[in-house]
Amino acid sequence: MGHVHLFSARELEARRPFLTKQLETYFETAKVAGRLVNLDTATPEWQAAHDKFYRLRWSEMEIVGNPAIRQAMRRVQYALVDGEQAKWDAASQHALRWMKII
């Protein structure tokens, strides 16, 4: 069984800026993922979400994400690559929409 560490109030306060940034990044990533699965892939808005996903994937998420979150980002990335190779037919966007993230 894993070791559980309970943070003291002082430790938690010291970690607050990181935890705040982590939560903000998670919410921003969720919004971007929502755009990727709901917008028409031929629109500039979808392309902007696509670009934002990769910026998050290779920057903030590498810093604040835990291993499970980073693995989920990889799975979304693979689905994006598969969709691009399939020229975003209906099946590839459907697969992205319903993929198991975590």
Secondary structure, 3 states (H helix, E strand, C coil): CCCCCCCCHHHHHHHHHHHHHHHHHHHHHHHHHHHHHHCCCCCHHHHHHHHHHHHHHCCHHHHHCCHHHHHHHHHHHHHHHHHHHCCCCHHHHHHHHHCCCC
